[in-house]
Structures are given as structure tokens and as C-alpha cells.
Amino acid sequence: MSTSSAAILGCAGTVLSAEEAAFFRDVKPWGFILFKRNIDTPDQVRALTAALRETVGRPDAPILIDQEGGRVARLGAPHWKKYPPGRAYGELVANDPLVAREITRLGARLIAHDLTSLGINVDCVPVLDVPDPKGHEIIGDRAYGDTPEQVATLGRAAAEGLLAGGVLPIIKHIPGHGRALSDSHLELPVVKAKLPDLEARDFAPFRVLSDMPMAMTAHVVYTAIDRRHPATTSKKAIKKVIRESLGFDGLLMSDDLSMKALSGDFKQRAKDSLAAGCDVVLHCNGDMDEMKAVMAGVGKLSKEARRRAQAVMGRLVKVHEPLDVAEARARFDAAFDGRFAG
């Protein structure tokens, strides 16, 4: 852990190239992230996660994936079951809030079962963004509901389901992406809401789940906090809001450095994110030249980041909560009338 670099990196395909393996052995990222381009069969994914961990010499090295359900799902047919988007869980509230919470937790527990069987131990879930009716659709049905209370309640249920199954959750996109009028993959969103409004709505779910082990930043400018920098590279946003106001003391990671919301070259993006207070930076696309540039701006985990990283790994349960997979899946499918049974 002490020799790990403050980065989470991707790879290009379904197997590691010799160049990738040598690079990862050299730079020793803290963790890795998988995308659809890295996924073929269960056996292939297991071999890839083992190969990634071998390069850094840590059998529990974090391996992340975005397996939310709905349109953000890296695992799919024919080898893996479908899961609904967050909004579908929220819509169950109309019938019975306790049922909605139970089914949200159950869905996450089933996802954890899928992931741990592949050697994946971190899921970039739950989305805690509270959507604004005028906001960009990039969040849309990924949100659990339209109110901070609903998002926080179901977000915690999802996080607890993952933790029970041996998978670490990541709360995102802290301190809130719901009001953004544009997609931060493509451009830098600017949110001009007043601080009391942000505190009451956007930030609220993150405060409720501030005990979670990991969080991912929003590439969003909040003019009430910092007119110049998105939260990812804003010392004010990270220190005053994320750490102090929201009380989050877990491991803070940037969203993907290759998103167009950020400016500067990749070395500078990495340096700016870490200097602002991120513990680790995330680079997803597996482009070797970009990764080399990122790593030129990244050192080893700081003392505080090491402390947080060790605490994160301490949240991985040694024995998973018992699960009758067939019974759980049948109960889950019945809750949604079989709409996600494929």
C-alpha cells in the first residue's frame, strides 16, 4: 500500500498486453477500473482481474466497475443478468417505502454476488445526485428519486447491499451533479445555484452517506463555492464542502481525468486534482500515452491518502452475508414483474 501511486487506471482490452503489464509493475497504481471493452466471458474477466493484481503484488487491490443497472452497466447478456436503473427502485416507493428499500438493497446484494465471482471488489454506486427538472439527462433515470430524502434512503440501501456482499461502494458525484445543464464528459458544467439551495438539496444525500468508504468528485463548477475551478480541482470545494461541511473523511477520487470538463494536459489535470485534495485520480480509457502523462503528475499516496486507503480496505467483509441466489433473484424479479429478468 505504501508504495502505491495515487491513481486508478484502465487497460485497453480483454487481456493485458506485455507493455501494459510492464507499465503497471513500474507505476504501481492503487487500483484499476474495467469497462465493456475489457469484458467477454466470466473466465476471461477472472483471468484479467488476477493479472491486474499480479502486476501490483496486492491480492486485494481495488478493481472497480460501473455496474449501476439500466444504461450504465458494463456486465450484460449473455453471461450476466440485467438490473434496473436507480429510478426504477424509486418508483417502487409509491407502493411501500420499506419494500423499495429492501429491493434496492437486494439488487445491490445480487450485483455484489456477480462482481465478487469475477474478482471485482468495488462498484461505482450509489449515484447520490438529486436531479433537477432543468438538468442535463446525463443523470436522469440513474437517480433513485427526485428528493434528497429518497435519494439518500435508497442510496444507503444500495451501499449496504454491496458492503454485505464484499463490494465497496463509491458515492458519486460529490457534492452533486443533479443541477448540471451539460454533460461533463463533453464540457464543463457551471451551476449558479445559491449555497443554501445546494446545501438543502444537492449536498444533502452526501452528508447522510458521509460514512461511506469512497467518493467520486463531480467535474462541476459551483459558483457559490469557487467560480474558477470544478469541484475536482477546487481546494475550496474539497476542504470547505466535501471534508468539512459534508463530513466525508473517506477516500476521495476524481472522476475520469479524460472527460472534457477538465482543462490542461493530463499531467496537469492529475497534479491539480491531487493538489486540490483528491486522494487518488482516475483515468479510464486505457490509452497508454495518456496514462503515461497522468502518471507524470502523480506521486505515491500521501500520508492521509494511505490512512484512508487502509481504512477503505478494512471495510471489505471477510465473510459475505449469506445469500440464496436463486431465491433472491426470484424475489427481485417478482418486485419488478419480470421487467428486468433477462
C-alpha positions as CSV (number, residue, x, y, z in Angstrom):
1,M,0.0,0.0,0.0
2,S,2.7,2.5,1.0
3,T,4.4,2.1,-2.5
4,S,1.1,2.5,-4.4
5,S,0.7,5.5,-6.7
6,A,-2.2,7.8,-6.2
7,A,-4.0,6.6,-9.4
8,I,-6.7,4.2,-10.6
9,L,-6.1,3.1,-14.2
10,G,-7.8,1.2,-17.0
11,C,-6.5,-1.2,-19.7
12,A,-7.2,-1.4,-23.4
13,G,-8.7,-4.8,-23.9
14,T,-9.7,-8.2,-22.6
15,V,-6.1,-9.3,-21.8
16,L,-3.1,-7.3,-20.6
17,S,-0.5,-6.6,-23.2
18,A,3.1,-7.0,-22.3
19,E,3.5,-3.2,-22.4
20,E,0.6,-2.7,-20.0
21,A,1.9,-5.3,-17.6
22,A,5.3,-3.8,-17.5
23,F,3.9,-0.3,-17.1
24,F,1.6,-1.2,-14.2
25,R,4.5,-3.1,-12.5
26,D,6.6,0.1,-12.8
27,V,4.0,2.7,-11.7
28,K,2.0,0.5,-9.2
29,P,-1.4,2.2,-9.4
30,W,-3.6,1.9,-6.2
31,G,-6.3,0.3,-8.3
32,F,-7.8,-0.5,-11.7
33,I,-11.2,0.1,-13.5
34,L,-12.9,-2.2,-16.0
35,F,-15.2,-1.2,-18.9
36,K,-17.2,-3.1,-21.5
37,R,-14.1,-3.3,-23.7
38,N,-12.5,-5.4,-21.0
39,I,-15.4,-7.8,-20.6
40,D,-16.0,-11.0,-22.6
41,T,-16.7,-14.2,-20.5
42,P,-16.6,-14.8,-16.8
43,D,-13.4,-16.9,-17.0
44,Q,-11.8,-14.1,-19.1
45,V,-12.7,-11.4,-16.6
46,R,-11.4,-13.6,-13.7
47,A,-8.1,-14.0,-15.5
48,L,-7.9,-10.3,-16.2
49,T,-8.5,-9.2,-12.6
50,A,-5.9,-11.8,-11.4
51,A,-3.4,-10.5,-14.0
52,L,-4.0,-6.8,-13.0
53,R,-3.5,-7.7,-9.3
54,E,-0.3,-9.6,-10.1
55,T,1.3,-6.5,-11.6
56,V,1.0,-4.6,-8.3
57,G,1.6,-7.6,-6.0
58,R,-1.6,-7.0,-3.9
59,P,-4.2,-9.8,-4.0
60,D,-6.9,-7.4,-2.7
61,A,-6.0,-4.4,-5.0
62,P,-9.2,-2.5,-5.7
63,I,-10.7,-3.3,-9.1
64,L,-13.6,-1.0,-9.9
65,I,-16.5,-1.2,-12.4
66,D,-19.6,0.9,-13.1
67,Q,-22.4,-1.6,-12.6
68,E,-25.3,0.7,-11.7
69,G,-28.0,-1.0,-13.8
70,G,-30.0,0.5,-16.6
71,R,-27.9,2.3,-19.2
72,V,-24.8,2.2,-17.1
73,A,-23.9,-1.5,-16.9
74,R,-20.6,-2.9,-18.0
75,L,-21.7,-6.5,-17.5
76,G,-24.6,-7.8,-19.6
77,A,-26.1,-10.6,-21.7
78,P,-25.5,-13.4,-22.3
79,H,-23.4,-14.0,-19.1
80,W,-24.9,-11.6,-16.6
81,K,-28.4,-10.6,-15.5
82,K,-29.9,-7.2,-16.1
83,Y,-30.6,-4.7,-13.4
84,P,-32.9,-1.7,-13.4
85,P,-31.7,2.0,-13.3
86,G,-31.9,3.7,-10.0
87,R,-35.2,5.4,-10.8
88,A,-37.0,2.1,-11.1
89,Y,-36.2,1.4,-7.4
90,G,-37.5,4.9,-6.5
91,E,-40.8,4.2,-8.3
92,L,-41.5,1.3,-6.0
93,V,-41.9,3.8,-3.2
94,A,-45.4,4.6,-4.4
95,N,-46.4,1.1,-3.2
96,D,-44.4,0.8,0.0
97,P,-41.2,2.6,1.0
98,L,-40.0,-0.3,3.1
99,V,-40.3,-2.6,0.0
100,A,-38.4,-0.1,-2.1
101,R,-35.6,0.0,0.4
102,E,-35.5,-3.8,0.7
103,I,-35.5,-4.4,-3.1
104,T,-32.8,-1.7,-3.6
105,R,-30.6,-3.4,-1.1
106,L,-31.4,-6.8,-2.6
107,G,-30.5,-5.6,-6.1
108,A,-27.1,-4.4,-4.8
109,R,-26.5,-7.6,-2.9
110,L,-27.1,-9.6,-6.1
111,I,-24.8,-7.3,-8.1
112,A,-22.1,-7.8,-5.4
113,H,-22.5,-11.6,-5.9
114,D,-21.9,-11.1,-9.6
115,L,-18.9,-8.9,-9.1
116,T,-17.1,-10.9,-6.4
117,S,-17.3,-14.0,-8.5
118,L,-15.2,-12.2,-11.1
119,G,-12.6,-10.7,-8.7
120,I,-14.2,-7.2,-8.8
121,N,-14.4,-5.6,-5.3
122,V,-15.5,-2.0,-5.9
123,D,-18.7,-0.7,-7.6
124,C,-19.1,2.9,-8.6
125,V,-22.5,3.0,-6.9
126,P,-24.6,4.6,-5.5
127,V,-25.5,7.7,-7.6
128,L,-26.5,10.3,-5.0
129,D,-27.2,13.1,-7.4
130,V,-30.7,14.7,-7.0
131,P,-31.9,15.5,-10.5
132,D,-33.2,19.0,-11.4
133,P,-36.0,19.2,-13.9
134,K,-33.9,21.6,-15.9
135,G,-30.8,19.5,-15.6
136,H,-29.0,17.5,-18.3
137,E,-30.2,13.9,-18.9
138,I,-26.7,12.5,-18.1
139,I,-28.1,11.8,-14.6
140,G,-31.8,11.3,-15.5
141,D,-33.0,7.8,-14.5
142,R,-29.7,7.0,-12.8
143,A,-31.1,8.9,-9.8
144,Y,-33.1,7.0,-7.2
145,G,-35.7,9.7,-7.0
146,D,-36.5,13.4,-7.1
147,T,-36.0,14.3,-3.5
148,P,-32.9,14.3,-1.3
149,E,-34.7,12.1,1.2
150,Q,-35.5,9.4,-1.4
151,V,-32.0,9.5,-2.9
152,A,-30.3,9.2,0.5
153,T,-32.6,6.4,1.7
154,L,-32.2,4.2,-1.3
155,G,-28.6,5.2,-1.9
156,R,-27.8,3.8,1.6
157,A,-29.8,0.7,0.9
158,A,-27.7,0.1,-2.2
159,A,-24.4,0.8,-0.4
160,E,-25.3,-1.6,2.4
161,G,-26.2,-4.4,-0.1
162,L,-22.9,-4.0,-1.8
163,L,-20.9,-4.0,1.5
164,A,-22.8,-7.1,2.7
165,G,-21.6,-8.9,-0.4
166,G,-18.0,-7.9,-0.2
167,V,-18.0,-5.0,-2.6
168,L,-17.1,-1.4,-1.7
169,P,-19.5,1.3,-2.8
170,I,-18.5,4.7,-4.2
171,I,-20.8,7.6,-3.6
172,K,-21.0,9.9,-6.6
173,H,-20.8,12.6,-7.9
174,I,-19.9,14.5,-4.8
175,P,-21.0,17.2,-3.9
176,G,-23.9,16.8,-6.5
177,H,-24.3,16.7,-10.3
178,G,-28.1,17.0,-10.5
179,R,-28.3,20.7,-11.4
180,A,-25.7,20.5,-14.2
181,L,-27.1,21.7,-17.5
182,S,-24.5,19.9,-19.6
183,D,-22.7,16.5,-19.7
184,S,-19.2,16.8,-18.0
185,H,-18.0,14.1,-20.4
186,L,-18.3,16.7,-23.1
187,E,-18.0,20.1,-21.5
188,L,-17.6,21.9,-18.1
189,P,-21.0,22.4,-16.4
190,V,-21.5,25.5,-14.3
191,V,-24.1,25.5,-11.5
192,K,-25.1,29.0,-10.4
193,A,-27.4,28.0,-7.5
194,K,-27.1,29.7,-4.2
195,L,-25.3,27.9,-1.4
196,P,-28.3,27.4,0.9
197,D,-30.2,25.8,-2.0
198,L,-27.2,23.5,-2.8
199,E,-26.9,22.6,0.9
200,A,-30.6,21.8,1.2
201,R,-31.0,19.7,-1.9
202,D,-27.8,18.7,-3.8
203,F,-25.4,18.2,-0.9
204,A,-27.9,16.5,1.5
205,P,-27.6,12.9,0.4
206,F,-23.8,13.1,0.5
207,R,-24.0,14.3,4.1
208,V,-26.3,11.4,5.0
209,L,-23.8,8.9,3.5
210,S,-20.6,10.6,4.6
211,D,-19.6,7.4,6.4
212,M,-19.1,5.5,3.1
213,P,-15.6,4.4,2.3
214,M,-15.1,6.1,-1.1
215,A,-16.5,9.1,-3.1
216,M,-16.1,10.3,-6.6
217,T,-15.9,14.0,-7.4
218,A,-18.1,16.0,-9.8
219,H,-16.4,17.8,-12.6
220,V,-18.8,20.7,-12.0
221,V,-18.2,24.4,-11.1
222,Y,-20.4,25.7,-8.3
223,T,-20.1,29.5,-8.5
224,A,-21.3,29.8,-4.9
225,I,-18.1,27.9,-3.8
226,D,-15.5,28.5,-6.5
227,R,-16.1,30.4,-9.7
228,R,-12.9,29.2,-11.4
229,H,-12.5,25.5,-10.7
230,P,-14.7,22.4,-10.8
231,A,-15.0,20.5,-7.5
232,T,-12.4,18.0,-8.7
233,T,-9.7,20.7,-8.8
234,S,-11.1,23.1,-6.2
235,K,-9.4,23.3,-2.8
236,K,-12.4,25.3,-1.6
237,A,-14.9,22.7,-2.7
238,I,-12.9,19.8,-1.3
239,K,-11.8,21.3,2.0
240,K,-14.7,23.5,2.9
241,V,-17.6,21.5,1.4
242,I,-16.7,17.8,1.0
243,R,-14.4,17.4,4.0
244,E,-15.8,20.0,6.5
245,S,-19.5,20.7,5.7
246,L,-20.4,17.2,4.4
247,G,-18.0,15.5,6.9
248,F,-16.7,13.0,4.4
249,D,-13.3,11.5,5.6
250,G,-13.2,8.5,3.2
251,L,-11.0,8.1,0.1
252,L,-11.8,10.8,-2.4
253,M,-11.2,10.0,-6.0
254,S,-11.5,12.2,-9.1
255,D,-14.0,11.4,-11.8
256,D,-12.3,10.4,-15.0
257,L,-9.4,12.8,-16.0
258,S,-10.1,12.2,-19.7
259,M,-13.5,13.9,-19.6
260,K,-13.6,17.2,-21.5
261,A,-14.9,19.2,-18.5
262,L,-11.3,19.4,-17.3
263,S,-8.7,21.7,-18.9
264,G,-4.9,21.4,-19.3
265,D,-2.8,18.4,-20.3
266,F,-3.1,15.1,-18.5
267,K,-0.1,15.7,-16.2
268,Q,-1.6,19.0,-15.1
269,R,-5.1,17.6,-14.6
270,A,-3.6,14.9,-12.3
271,K,-1.5,17.4,-10.4
272,D,-4.3,19.8,-10.0
273,S,-6.7,17.2,-8.7
274,L,-4.3,15.9,-6.1
275,A,-3.2,19.4,-5.1
276,A,-6.9,20.3,-4.5
277,G,-7.3,17.4,-2.1
278,C,-8.3,14.3,-4.1
279,D,-6.6,11.2,-2.6
280,V,-6.3,9.4,-6.0
281,V,-7.0,10.3,-9.6
282,L,-9.0,8.1,-12.1
283,H,-8.1,7.6,-15.7
284,C,-10.4,5.2,-17.5
285,N,-9.8,4.7,-21.2
286,G,-6.6,2.6,-21.2
287,D,-4.7,4.9,-23.6
288,M,-1.1,4.3,-22.9
289,D,0.2,7.7,-23.9
290,E,-2.5,9.4,-21.7
291,M,-1.7,7.1,-18.8
292,K,2.0,7.9,-19.0
293,A,1.1,11.6,-19.0
294,V,-1.2,11.2,-16.0
295,M,1.5,9.3,-14.1
296,A,4.0,12.0,-14.7
297,G,1.8,14.2,-12.5
298,V,1.1,11.6,-9.8
299,G,3.3,10.6,-6.9
300,K,2.8,7.9,-4.2
301,L,-0.2,8.0,-1.9
302,S,0.1,10.8,0.6
303,K,0.2,10.0,4.3
304,E,-3.5,11.0,4.6
305,A,-4.4,9.1,1.5
306,R,-2.6,6.0,2.8
307,R,-4.6,6.2,6.0
308,R,-7.8,6.5,4.1
309,A,-6.9,3.7,1.7
310,Q,-6.1,1.3,4.5
311,A,-9.5,2.2,6.1
312,V,-11.2,1.6,2.8
313,M,-9.8,-1.9,2.5
314,G,-10.7,-2.6,6.1
315,R,-14.4,-2.2,5.1
316,L,-14.3,-5.3,2.9
317,V,-16.1,-8.0,4.9
318,K,-14.2,-11.3,5.2
319,V,-17.4,-13.4,5.2
320,H,-20.2,-12.4,2.9
321,E,-23.8,-12.2,4.1
322,P,-25.5,-15.5,3.3
323,L,-27.4,-15.4,0.0
324,D,-29.7,-17.9,-1.7
325,V,-29.1,-16.6,-5.2
326,A,-32.0,-18.4,-6.9
327,E,-34.5,-17.3,-4.2
328,A,-33.1,-13.7,-4.1
329,R,-33.3,-13.4,-7.9
330,A,-36.8,-14.7,-8.0
331,R,-37.9,-12.2,-5.3
332,F,-36.1,-9.4,-7.1
333,D,-37.7,-10.2,-10.5
334,A,-41.1,-10.5,-8.9
335,A,-40.8,-7.0,-7.4
336,F,-40.4,-5.6,-11.0
337,D,-42.9,-8.0,-12.6
338,G,-40.1,-9.7,-14.5
339,R,-39.2,-6.5,-16.4
340,F,-35.5,-7.0,-15.7
341,A,-35.4,-10.8,-15.7
342,G,-33.5,-11.0,-19.0
